[in-house]
Amino acid sequence: MTPALEMLTGWGRARRSPSVTWRAASPEDAAAALAQTPRAHGLIAHAGGRSYGDCALNGQGAALLTGRLDRILGFDPDTGILQAEPGVTFAQLMDTLLPQGFMVPVTPGTSFATLGGAVANDVHGKNHEAAGSFCRHVTELDLLAPDGALHTVGPERDAELFWATAGGLGLTGVITRVALRMRRVPSNALAVRRQRLPDLDAFLGAIDAAHGATYAVGWIDGVARGRGLGRGILETAEPAPDALPERALRRLRVPFDLPNLALNPLSIRLFNAAYFRSAPARGRSSPAGARTFFYPLDAVIGWNRIYGRRGFHQFQNVVPFDRGPEALAALLEVIAASGRASFLAVLKRMGAAGPGHLSFPRPGYTLALDFPAGPGIEELYAALVAITLRYGGRVYLAKDALLTADAFRAMYPRWHEFRAVLDRVDPGRRLQSDMSRRLRLREPA
Ligand SMILES: Cc1cc2nc3c(=O)[nH]c(=O)nc-3n(C[C@H](O)[C@H](O)[C@H](O)COP(=O)(O)OP(=O)(O)OC[C@H]3O[C@@H](n4cnc5c(N)ncnc54)[C@H](O)[C@@H]3O)c2cc1C
């Protein structure tokens, strides 16, 4: 294995980090890369590259590319337990296990994310209230610690290291094996009900009433103002008994960075209005394939290039239910007034927080949307962070490249427990990232 020099980016492409890259094809390769990493800037795992910000970047340092660690090691249909290397993607799991009647219990909105990335951000899906986040379904992990020792950890085995690793941003070690309990499903299809709601009150009323649904997700028009503030489409879905024929997904490709003009306020307004009208006001159900429902954006390969060379930022937060309507109205006012929102915002409900020290989900409403990078974006992001803090919420680190260390500590009060684990397993600070330095994750208060 010889290292190379590469420019790595997050999915938002607003951050670029030149790095020494190692392409690991085995856990031994990962150990060799760790051993050869100079301590100055350390090493971080970079997997599917679907985190928007800088958690998988390590400018001037080393990055361990895990794409070749992509073997499914075993599957037991009696227990539903899957054993796999960390570079296995959700797409691979869908292709291999859905025909056998099994699905991942929790999936993010892209099938290009990997198991390692899903653990390190403790990702959530459209079923967080019922299913919790990803790591709740992980029974065991192999973790290559920064000193080269291999630890097997799980909820019942070195639980502290396991829960620091769940949402631990790749900083506790390199995950080399994941054991995950898969879920039995009746078919590859879901019955999806779509309904359009005219404003925020109606929207929140409908999503609250749908909390018993297996899956629920809302798409909000981030540019609508006045009486239409918070209007959107609510989608709920239940596993369906009858399978749909497997058709190869038709994929479009964005071949190059689009000029900045392509995404202008008028085109976004027109797109959002047309999308809003696409759902009936009284709601209607129709069957959809699992891939179509869970991964709508994957149909456009390289969609992140429509933001042009400057890239974009995604902002995702969660605000507690009790003052949620007030907080969301305040956020949407600032977003709509900025005139910078693009396409649709995603709104979901989240359930109980898990034990992961830096795990994002907590009970409340989570809102996510994209903004093209450019002058003024830092100020807009800071305004959204300030509202989030005022209402006792937090920002999702998988999406972030702009949070300050002080805001991070206010949002994630268990950060010092996390840092204590890092001090124990990585006293030499061999694992580092642009995010760990920006958020001062290794520094005392
Ligand atoms: C279109 C889209 C939709 C999304 N929807 C959701 C959603 O619904 N819910 C949600 O929670 N997230 C969502 N995300 C975010 C995405 O799921 C997470 O950022 C996820 O972590 C990406 O995984 P990845 O394999 O691309 O990892 P990367 O982005 O490459 O890395 C993410 C983190 O994992 C660490 N890591 C990766 N592999 C290892 C390893 N082997 N050992 C140790 N650490 C490792 C990295 O160091 C980094 O800190 C979405 C992203 C996109 C682009």
The ligand as an SDF file (V2000), in Angstrom:
LIG
                    3D

 53 58  0  0  0  0  0  0  0  0999 V2000
  -28.3180   12.8970    0.2840 C   0  0  0  0  0  0  0  0  0  0  0  0
  -27.9160   12.6570    1.7150 C   0  0  0  0  0  0  0  0  0  0  0  0
  -28.8840   12.3270    2.6400 C   0  0  0  0  0  0  0  0  0  0  0  0
  -28.5260   12.0970    3.9740 C   0  0  0  0  0  0  0  0  0  0  0  0
  -29.5160   11.7670    4.8530 N   0  0  0  0  0  0  0  0  0  0  0  0
  -29.2080   11.5290    6.1490 C   0  0  0  0  0  0  0  0  0  0  0  0
  -30.2120   11.1260    7.0850 C   0  0  0  0  0  0  0  0  0  0  0  0
  -31.3840   10.9860    6.7430 O   0  0  0  0  0  0  0  0  0  0  0  0
  -29.8260   10.8740    8.3620 N   0  0  0  0  0  0  0  0  0  0  0  0
  -28.5310   10.9880    8.7620 C   0  0  0  0  0  0  0  0  0  0  0  0
  -28.2620   10.7360    9.9360 O   0  0  0  0  0  0  0  0  0  0  0  0
  -27.5580   11.3850    7.9010 N   0  0  0  0  0  0  0  0  0  0  0  0
  -27.8730   11.6470    6.6170 C   0  0  0  0  0  0  0  0  0  0  0  0
  -26.8850   12.0150    5.7350 N   0  0  0  0  0  0  0  0  0  0  0  0
  -25.5070   12.1280    6.2300 C   0  0  0  0  0  0  0  0  0  0  0  0
  -24.7480   10.8040    6.0950 C   0  0  0  0  0  0  0  0  0  0  0  0
  -25.5740    9.7050    6.3450 O   0  0  0  0  0  0  0  0  0  0  0  0
  -23.6450   10.7660    7.1470 C   0  0  0  0  0  0  0  0  0  0  0  0
  -22.8290   11.8910    6.9990 O   0  0  0  0  0  0  0  0  0  0  0  0
  -22.8000    9.4950    7.0840 C   0  0  0  0  0  0  0  0  0  0  0  0
  -21.9160    9.4900    8.1720 O   0  0  0  0  0  0  0  0  0  0  0  0
  -22.0210    9.3950    5.7780 C   0  0  0  0  0  0  0  0  0  0  0  0
  -21.3280    8.1600    5.7510 O   0  0  0  0  0  0  0  0  0  0  0  0
  -20.0420    7.9850    4.8190 P   0  0  0  0  0  0  0  0  0  0  0  0
  -19.8070    6.5350    4.6640 O   0  0  0  0  0  0  0  0  0  0  0  0
  -20.1800    8.7830    3.5940 O   0  0  0  0  0  0  0  0  0  0  0  0
  -18.9110    8.5440    5.7770 O   0  0  0  0  0  0  0  0  0  0  0  0
  -17.9320    9.8100    5.6150 P   0  0  0  0  0  0  0  0  0  0  0  0
  -18.7620   11.0000    5.3610 O   0  0  0  0  0  0  0  0  0  0  0  0
  -16.8210    9.5050    4.7030 O   0  0  0  0  0  0  0  0  0  0  0  0
  -17.3800    9.8710    7.1120 O   0  0  0  0  0  0  0  0  0  0  0  0
  -18.2610   10.2120    8.1670 C   0  0  0  0  0  0  0  0  0  0  0  0
  -17.5740   10.0020    9.5170 C   0  0  0  0  0  0  0  0  0  0  0  0
  -17.3900    8.6080    9.7140 O   0  0  0  0  0  0  0  0  0  0  0  0
  -16.0360    8.3370   10.0520 C   0  0  0  0  0  0  0  0  0  0  0  0
  -15.7510    6.9890    9.5530 N   0  0  0  0  0  0  0  0  0  0  0  0
  -16.0500    6.4640    8.3370 C   0  0  0  0  0  0  0  0  0  0  0  0
  -15.6100    5.1910    8.2590 N   0  0  0  0  0  0  0  0  0  0  0  0
  -15.0280    4.9140    9.4370 C   0  0  0  0  0  0  0  0  0  0  0  0
  -14.3650    3.7700    9.9680 C   0  0  0  0  0  0  0  0  0  0  0  0
  -14.2120    2.6450    9.2680 N   0  0  0  0  0  0  0  0  0  0  0  0
  -13.8780    3.8500   11.2220 N   0  0  0  0  0  0  0  0  0  0  0  0
  -14.0190    4.9750   11.9650 C   0  0  0  0  0  0  0  0  0  0  0  0
  -14.6290    6.0840   11.5210 N   0  0  0  0  0  0  0  0  0  0  0  0
  -15.1280    6.0420   10.2730 C   0  0  0  0  0  0  0  0  0  0  0  0
  -15.2560    9.4380    9.3610 C   0  0  0  0  0  0  0  0  0  0  0  0
  -14.0080    9.6330    9.9650 O   0  0  0  0  0  0  0  0  0  0  0  0
  -16.1880   10.6260    9.5790 C   0  0  0  0  0  0  0  0  0  0  0  0
  -15.9750   11.1770   10.8510 O   0  0  0  0  0  0  0  0  0  0  0  0
  -27.1780   12.2300    4.3870 C   0  0  0  0  0  0  0  0  0  0  0  0
  -26.2010   12.5700    3.4540 C   0  0  0  0  0  0  0  0  0  0  0  0
  -26.5570   12.7760    2.1260 C   0  0  0  0  0  0  0  0  0  0  0  0
  -25.4940   13.1410    1.1290 C   0  0  0  0  0  0  0  0  0  0  0  0
  1  2  1  0
  2  3  1  0
  2 52  2  0
  3  4  2  0
  4  5  1  0
  4 50  1  0
  5  6  2  0
  6  7  1  0
  6 13  1  0
  7  8  2  0
  7  9  1  0
  9 10  1  0
 10 11  2  0
 10 12  1  0
 12 13  2  0
 13 14  1  0
 14 15  1  0
 14 50  1  0
 15 16  1  0
 16 17  1  0
 16 18  1  0
 18 19  1  0
 18 20  1  0
 20 21  1  0
 20 22  1  0
 22 23  1  0
 23 24  1  0
 24 25  2  0
 24 26  1  0
 24 27  1  0
 27 28  1  0
 28 29  2  0
 28 30  1  0
 28 31  1  0
 31 32  1  0
 32 33  1  0
 33 34  1  0
 33 48  1  0
 34 35  1  0
 35 36  1  0
 35 46  1  0
 36 37  1  0
 36 45  1  0
 37 38  2  0
 38 39  1  0
 39 40  1  0
 39 45  2  0
 40 41  1  0
 40 42  2  0
 42 43  1  0
 43 44  2  0
 44 45  1  0
 46 47  1  0
 46 48  1  0
 48 49  1  0
 50 51  2  0
 51 52  1  0
 52 53  1  0
M  END
$$$$
